[in-house]
Amino acid sequence: MKKIHSMKKFLVLSVLCCLIACSSSSATKEDKPGEQPNEQPKNVYRNPVINYSLPDPSVIKGGDGYYYLYATEDIRNLPIHRSRNLVDWEYVGTAFTDRTRPDFEPNGGLWAPDINKIGDKYVLYYSMSVWGGEWNCGIGCATADKPEGPFKDHGKMFRSNEINVQNSIDPFYIEEGGKKYLFWGSFRGIYAIELSDDGLSLKEGATPQQVAGTAYEGTYIHKKDGHYYFFASIGSCCEGLNSTYTTVVGRSDNLFGPYVDKKGGSMMDNKHEVLIQKSNTFVGTGHNSEIVTDNAGNDWFFYHAVSTKNPEGRVLMLDKISWEDGWPTVEGSVASTESEKPEF
């Protein structure tokens, strides 16, 4: 009897240990920078590629071979992550500290960064705003010698009430014909203006030019095969499962438009093609990054979305862009859940 009792006791303890181990291994990790809740298989990846809130992503390849990604400061002082393959990311730090962060809007958040390499400097454009502050918000810039920073803030470039463009947020930088331009705007029209030679201020005497209508924010323009593709987001970004954010696109033969849909409807009249929309798995799919090309020539981009299973924050998504008849497409026009990895 003692032997049987000992065996029963051993079996009970073994089962308890197994249950504890299984419970521990399947527990959801806390959303902490640098920790990845989803383990990525060898040849495929699963969305989200970062499972905590990193809205409005912008990405650039550094001289060290890493891709660096910047996002709206759901992590205070504007988070920076890096990856060699666009899938496996590590948290680097923040662009600013409490001491060095921009302060031209004292209670404002740092939103929708846009990272660029201009000359030998990394230039980070950012929005600074409070919710509803459409005439006080503005755009500033900062520079660094390395993509991971530290970034030196150069302060405000302009506010909405100074440039007379309501809701002046969501900057996007582009060069064309030896000149530098900034595009920006959010649901009050998308505008463009020429910048100074160093890209850190407006060119003297430059005035804003409207290039798209009032349905859009989160502008990104990509040049390919003689066309300019105007990516933007429509709908509501930040209402959790009720978010209607949708990624759209138009095309032009000129940087400043007119941008049109496939039928010739103008983006000035809020006409466009839908690129990514909600699915049963992800909603609020928008504010895409720059396009990155892998070693096989495939194009990829990031955007944020809200997971219907875990609707906390706006998680980081990655999807492949294909080109059909001169237009970008994403398979099924919805976010992927699992896809083949980029080739690096």
KEGU-599847 format. One record per residue (C-alpha): residue number from 1; x, z, y. Coordinates in steps of 0.001 Angstrom, whole numbers, plus 500000, padded with zeros to 6 digits. Layout:
! KEGU-599847
+-----+--------+--------+--------+
|   i |     xx |     zz |     yy |
+-----+--------+--------+--------+
| NUM |      X |      Z |      Y |
...
+-----+--------+--------+--------+
! end
This chain:
! KEGU-599847
+-----+--------+--------+--------+
|   i |     xx |     zz |     yy |
+-----+--------+--------+--------+
|   1 | 500000 | 500000 | 500000 |
|   2 | 502817 | 500834 | 502407 |
|   3 | 504381 | 497466 | 501728 |
|   4 | 501104 | 495637 | 502341 |
|   5 | 500474 | 497722 | 505460 |
|   6 | 503962 | 496864 | 506747 |
|   7 | 503403 | 493184 | 506080 |
|   8 | 500058 | 493285 | 507944 |
|   9 | 501733 | 495056 | 510838 |
|  10 | 504495 | 492443 | 510879 |
|  11 | 501978 | 489580 | 510843 |
|  12 | 499960 | 491103 | 513693 |
|  13 | 503086 | 491561 | 515798 |
|  14 | 504194 | 487995 | 515048 |
|  15 | 500833 | 486570 | 516128 |
|  16 | 500884 | 488650 | 519313 |
|  17 | 504393 | 487429 | 520137 |
|  18 | 503355 | 483820 | 519585 |
|  19 | 500289 | 484240 | 521802 |
|  20 | 502390 | 485782 | 524563 |
|  21 | 504973 | 482996 | 524311 |
|  22 | 502293 | 480277 | 524393 |
|  23 | 500548 | 481928 | 527309 |
|  24 | 503833 | 482160 | 529212 |
|  25 | 504853 | 478549 | 528576 |
|  26 | 501477 | 477103 | 529591 |
|  27 | 501008 | 479223 | 532711 |
|  28 | 500746 | 477359 | 535995 |
|  29 | 503811 | 477792 | 538154 |
|  30 | 503399 | 478957 | 541711 |
|  31 | 503707 | 476224 | 544310 |
|  32 | 507237 | 476950 | 545406 |
|  33 | 509728 | 474447 | 546853 |
|  34 | 512145 | 473286 | 544225 |
|  35 | 509903 | 474074 | 541249 |
|  36 | 508158 | 471253 | 539426 |
|  37 | 504987 | 472239 | 537525 |
|  38 | 504830 | 468915 | 535669 |
|  39 | 507676 | 467990 | 533340 |
|  40 | 508256 | 464246 | 533539 |
|  41 | 508796 | 462328 | 530265 |
|  42 | 511832 | 460120 | 529827 |
|  43 | 510461 | 456645 | 530614 |
|  44 | 507210 | 457426 | 532400 |
|  45 | 506172 | 459702 | 535234 |
|  46 | 502943 | 461496 | 535982 |
|  47 | 501259 | 461966 | 539330 |
|  48 | 501621 | 464036 | 541358 |
|  49 | 505419 | 463812 | 541398 |
|  50 | 505480 | 467015 | 543454 |
|  51 | 502585 | 469334 | 542762 |
|  52 | 502437 | 471247 | 546012 |
|  53 | 501347 | 470197 | 549475 |
|  54 | 503602 | 467583 | 551115 |
|  55 | 501350 | 465506 | 553371 |
|  56 | 502272 | 462379 | 555335 |
|  57 | 505560 | 461549 | 553556 |
|  58 | 508439 | 459522 | 554998 |
|  59 | 511460 | 458512 | 552924 |
|  60 | 514958 | 457122 | 553451 |
|  61 | 518024 | 456499 | 551289 |
|  62 | 521046 | 458503 | 552359 |
|  63 | 524671 | 457458 | 552156 |
|  64 | 525138 | 459814 | 549208 |
|  65 | 522761 | 457817 | 546995 |
|  66 | 519880 | 460289 | 547228 |
|  67 | 516459 | 459451 | 548600 |
|  68 | 515344 | 462013 | 551171 |
|  69 | 511686 | 462741 | 551774 |
|  70 | 510151 | 464492 | 554791 |
|  71 | 506581 | 465729 | 555224 |
|  72 | 504155 | 467491 | 557520 |
|  73 | 505015 | 471173 | 557728 |
|  74 | 502706 | 472742 | 555193 |
|  75 | 506123 | 474294 | 554542 |
|  76 | 507082 | 475619 | 557964 |
|  77 | 509742 | 473819 | 560013 |
|  78 | 509254 | 470484 | 558224 |
|  79 | 510379 | 470305 | 554583 |
|  80 | 513049 | 468000 | 553155 |
|  81 | 513349 | 467055 | 549470 |
|  82 | 515732 | 464699 | 547693 |
|  83 | 515784 | 462606 | 544520 |
|  84 | 517921 | 459956 | 542851 |
|  85 | 515042 | 458225 | 541059 |
|  86 | 511909 | 458830 | 543226 |
|  87 | 510390 | 460960 | 540453 |
|  88 | 512480 | 464123 | 539989 |
|  89 | 512719 | 465995 | 543302 |
|  90 | 514556 | 469051 | 544545 |
|  91 | 513888 | 471045 | 547681 |
|  92 | 516741 | 470805 | 550200 |
|  93 | 515514 | 472882 | 553109 |
|  94 | 513834 | 472239 | 556444 |
|  95 | 514677 | 469988 | 559357 |
|  96 | 514397 | 472905 | 561773 |
|  97 | 514512 | 476673 | 561851 |
|  98 | 512341 | 479047 | 563859 |
|  99 | 515111 | 479033 | 566443 |
| 100 | 515630 | 475256 | 566615 |
| 101 | 512076 | 473963 | 566084 |
| 102 | 510498 | 471870 | 568869 |
| 103 | 508450 | 473861 | 571354 |
| 104 | 506867 | 471444 | 573837 |
| 105 | 503505 | 472344 | 572280 |
| 106 | 504058 | 476117 | 571757 |
| 107 | 501273 | 476656 | 569201 |
| 108 | 501530 | 473192 | 567676 |
| 109 | 502397 | 472136 | 564165 |
| 110 | 504965 | 469504 | 563210 |
| 111 | 503069 | 466620 | 561666 |
| 112 | 503685 | 463167 | 560196 |
| 113 | 507473 | 462747 | 560473 |
| 114 | 509102 | 459314 | 560466 |
| 115 | 512756 | 459181 | 559371 |
| 116 | 515150 | 456362 | 560338 |
| 117 | 518848 | 455517 | 560544 |
| 118 | 519732 | 454270 | 564032 |
| 119 | 523418 | 453569 | 564485 |
| 120 | 525296 | 456423 | 562856 |
| 121 | 522506 | 458964 | 563365 |
| 122 | 519447 | 459934 | 561358 |
| 123 | 516560 | 459944 | 563813 |
| 124 | 513448 | 461926 | 562982 |
| 125 | 510322 | 461176 | 564998 |
| 126 | 507581 | 463777 | 564730 |
| 127 | 504143 | 464658 | 566078 |
| 128 | 503399 | 468036 | 567604 |
| 129 | 499786 | 469058 | 567898 |
| 130 | 497090 | 471627 | 567345 |
| 131 | 493783 | 470699 | 565711 |
| 132 | 491540 | 469177 | 568351 |
| 133 | 494272 | 468997 | 570998 |
| 134 | 493981 | 465238 | 571423 |
| 135 | 495137 | 465145 | 575062 |
| 136 | 497921 | 467739 | 574765 |
| 137 | 499551 | 466486 | 571560 |
| 138 | 502620 | 464298 | 571694 |
| 139 | 505605 | 462758 | 569954 |
| 140 | 509214 | 463916 | 569991 |
| 141 | 512464 | 463103 | 568219 |
| 142 | 515495 | 464804 | 566721 |
| 143 | 518834 | 463591 | 565363 |
| 144 | 521286 | 464590 | 562641 |
| 145 | 524539 | 463346 | 561181 |
| 146 | 523237 | 463788 | 557637 |
| 147 | 519757 | 463240 | 556186 |
| 148 | 519530 | 466880 | 555124 |
| 149 | 520241 | 467985 | 558682 |
| 150 | 520640 | 470190 | 560599 |
| 151 | 518536 | 468272 | 563117 |
| 152 | 519048 | 468645 | 566862 |
| 153 | 515784 | 468394 | 568736 |
| 154 | 515717 | 466051 | 571736 |
| 155 | 512290 | 467251 | 572732 |
| 156 | 509180 | 465460 | 573834 |
| 157 | 509124 | 461690 | 574301 |
| 158 | 505556 | 461688 | 575655 |
| 159 | 502204 | 463457 | 575493 |
| 160 | 498769 | 461882 | 575238 |
| 161 | 497882 | 462803 | 578818 |
| 162 | 501143 | 461359 | 580121 |
| 163 | 500907 | 457973 | 578400 |
| 164 | 497095 | 457809 | 578584 |
| 165 | 496631 | 457325 | 574841 |
| 166 | 494352 | 459935 | 573308 |
| 167 | 495563 | 461591 | 570098 |
| 168 | 499186 | 460460 | 570351 |
| 169 | 500441 | 461400 | 566881 |
| 170 | 501721 | 459628 | 563734 |
| 171 | 504841 | 457790 | 564986 |
| 172 | 506380 | 454803 | 563223 |
| 173 | 509693 | 453180 | 564280 |
| 174 | 510649 | 449547 | 563722 |
| 175 | 513264 | 447109 | 565011 |
| 176 | 512531 | 443475 | 565790 |
| 177 | 514604 | 440835 | 567551 |
| 178 | 517282 | 443326 | 568551 |
| 179 | 514719 | 445622 | 570187 |
| 180 | 513363 | 448997 | 569136 |
| 181 | 509664 | 449875 | 569081 |
| 182 | 507469 | 452845 | 568346 |
| 183 | 503938 | 452480 | 566948 |
| 184 | 501578 | 455457 | 566937 |
| 185 | 497978 | 456611 | 567211 |
| 186 | 495121 | 458288 | 565371 |
| 187 | 491486 | 457148 | 565463 |
| 188 | 491720 | 456260 | 569168 |
| 189 | 493547 | 452976 | 568657 |
| 190 | 497027 | 452155 | 567350 |
| 191 | 499558 | 451378 | 570082 |
| 192 | 503130 | 450102 | 570372 |
| 193 | 505797 | 450513 | 573040 |
| 194 | 509442 | 449496 | 573465 |
| 195 | 512112 | 452173 | 573242 |
| 196 | 515497 | 452676 | 574884 |
| 197 | 518638 | 451311 | 573247 |
| 198 | 519301 | 454581 | 571409 |
| 199 | 515674 | 454939 | 570336 |
| 200 | 515370 | 458433 | 571786 |
| 201 | 513160 | 457680 | 574774 |
| 202 | 510790 | 455069 | 576138 |
| 203 | 512315 | 452021 | 577771 |
| 204 | 512024 | 452313 | 581515 |
| 205 | 508949 | 450471 | 582751 |
| 206 | 507519 | 449919 | 579229 |
| 207 | 503755 | 450212 | 578801 |
| 208 | 501640 | 450742 | 575656 |
| 209 | 500087 | 447748 | 573907 |
| 210 | 497130 | 448215 | 571560 |
| 211 | 497539 | 446499 | 568187 |
| 212 | 494724 | 447937 | 566013 |
| 213 | 491311 | 449536 | 566371 |
| 214 | 489928 | 453044 | 566221 |
| 215 | 489508 | 453405 | 562439 |
| 216 | 493178 | 454031 | 561727 |
| 217 | 496065 | 456466 | 561689 |
| 218 | 499337 | 456826 | 559762 |
| 219 | 500747 | 453396 | 560633 |
| 220 | 503493 | 451742 | 558579 |
| 221 | 504539 | 448090 | 559013 |
| 222 | 506443 | 446215 | 556323 |
| 223 | 507990 | 442782 | 556803 |
| 224 | 508049 | 440460 | 553773 |
| 225 | 508341 | 436699 | 553365 |
| 226 | 507629 | 435994 | 557023 |
| 227 | 504544 | 438221 | 557193 |
| 228 | 504010 | 441652 | 558714 |
| 229 | 501869 | 444041 | 556680 |
| 230 | 500122 | 446794 | 558605 |
| 231 | 499429 | 449783 | 556322 |
| 232 | 497196 | 452563 | 557640 |
| 233 | 494700 | 455203 | 556593 |
| 234 | 491011 | 455528 | 557333 |
| 235 | 488584 | 458412 | 556807 |
| 236 | 489145 | 462173 | 556743 |
| 237 | 492494 | 463511 | 555589 |
| 238 | 492014 | 467193 | 555299 |
| 239 | 488698 | 468329 | 553840 |
| 240 | 489798 | 469084 | 550299 |
| 241 | 487539 | 467475 | 547713 |
| 242 | 485433 | 466044 | 550532 |
| 243 | 488373 | 464091 | 551971 |
| 244 | 487616 | 460377 | 552331 |
| 245 | 491147 | 459232 | 553203 |
| 246 | 491756 | 455672 | 551993 |
| 247 | 494848 | 453464 | 552322 |
| 248 | 494196 | 450032 | 553842 |
| 249 | 496237 | 447016 | 554923 |
| 250 | 496115 | 443957 | 557160 |
| 251 | 498513 | 441051 | 557663 |
| 252 | 499950 | 439108 | 560599 |
| 253 | 502599 | 436537 | 561404 |
| 254 | 503621 | 438608 | 564442 |
| 255 | 504722 | 442223 | 564743 |
| 256 | 502125 | 442920 | 567413 |
| 257 | 499294 | 441142 | 565629 |
| 258 | 496622 | 440087 | 565393 |
| 259 | 496427 | 441796 | 562011 |
| 260 | 493626 | 440473 | 559815 |
| 261 | 492009 | 440919 | 556413 |
| 262 | 491753 | 438149 | 553803 |
| 263 | 488709 | 436670 | 555547 |
| 264 | 490346 | 436667 | 558965 |
| 265 | 488596 | 439772 | 560284 |
| 266 | 490715 | 441593 | 562853 |
| 267 | 492032 | 445131 | 562554 |
| 268 | 491223 | 445409 | 566265 |
| 269 | 487631 | 445290 | 564995 |
| 270 | 488451 | 447725 | 562163 |
| 271 | 488532 | 445038 | 559453 |
| 272 | 491040 | 445457 | 556616 |
| 273 | 491697 | 445310 | 552890 |
| 274 | 491487 | 448478 | 550760 |
| 275 | 494709 | 449281 | 548907 |
| 276 | 494065 | 452728 | 547345 |
| 277 | 490786 | 454597 | 547236 |
| 278 | 489425 | 457712 | 545546 |
| 279 | 489014 | 458078 | 541792 |
| 280 | 487700 | 460769 | 539475 |
| 281 | 491204 | 462286 | 539426 |
| 282 | 492431 | 462004 | 543015 |
| 283 | 490676 | 461788 | 546377 |
| 284 | 491956 | 461617 | 549951 |
| 285 | 494581 | 459000 | 549032 |
| 286 | 496419 | 458108 | 552216 |
| 287 | 499163 | 458264 | 554838 |
| 288 | 501712 | 456255 | 552912 |
| 289 | 505485 | 456232 | 553319 |
| 290 | 507918 | 453396 | 553688 |
| 291 | 508266 | 450977 | 550757 |
| 292 | 511276 | 451546 | 548487 |
| 293 | 512633 | 448835 | 546161 |
| 294 | 514188 | 449860 | 542840 |
| 295 | 517071 | 448168 | 541007 |
| 296 | 514663 | 445859 | 539172 |
| 297 | 513169 | 444590 | 542434 |
| 298 | 509926 | 446555 | 542092 |
| 299 | 508354 | 448048 | 545226 |
| 300 | 507132 | 451651 | 545395 |
| 301 | 505620 | 453922 | 547974 |
| 302 | 504527 | 457513 | 548408 |
| 303 | 501331 | 458936 | 549832 |
| 304 | 499388 | 462158 | 549553 |
| 305 | 496170 | 462972 | 547719 |
| 306 | 493955 | 465850 | 546646 |
| 307 | 493723 | 466533 | 542911 |
| 308 | 490156 | 467032 | 541722 |
| 309 | 491400 | 469458 | 539059 |
| 310 | 493531 | 471511 | 541439 |
| 311 | 492373 | 470818 | 545006 |
| 312 | 494937 | 473042 | 546723 |
| 313 | 496810 | 471104 | 549399 |
| 314 | 497730 | 467432 | 549554 |
| 315 | 500161 | 466647 | 546758 |
| 316 | 502840 | 463950 | 546646 |
| 317 | 501947 | 460716 | 544872 |
| 318 | 504041 | 457692 | 543853 |
| 319 | 502739 | 454246 | 542963 |
| 320 | 504036 | 450749 | 542395 |
| 321 | 503053 | 447954 | 544749 |
| 322 | 502647 | 444453 | 543341 |
| 323 | 502262 | 441322 | 545452 |
| 324 | 499536 | 438810 | 544641 |
| 325 | 498860 | 435708 | 546731 |
| 326 | 500761 | 437213 | 549644 |
| 327 | 498968 | 440580 | 549605 |
| 328 | 500020 | 444034 | 548338 |
| 329 | 498019 | 445529 | 545477 |
| 330 | 498001 | 448754 | 543492 |
| 331 | 496660 | 448576 | 539946 |
| 332 | 492958 | 449323 | 539942 |
| 333 | 493095 | 450175 | 543664 |
| 334 | 493326 | 453846 | 542665 |
| 335 | 496091 | 456381 | 542169 |
| 336 | 497824 | 456216 | 538813 |
| 337 | 497967 | 459244 | 536561 |
| 338 | 500875 | 457989 | 534443 |
| 339 | 503157 | 454953 | 534908 |
| 340 | 506553 | 453593 | 533957 |
| 341 | 509318 | 455085 | 536070 |
| 342 | 511163 | 453112 | 538759 |
| 343 | 514405 | 451586 | 537488 |
| 344 | 517606 | 453092 | 538877 |
+-----+--------+--------+--------+
! end
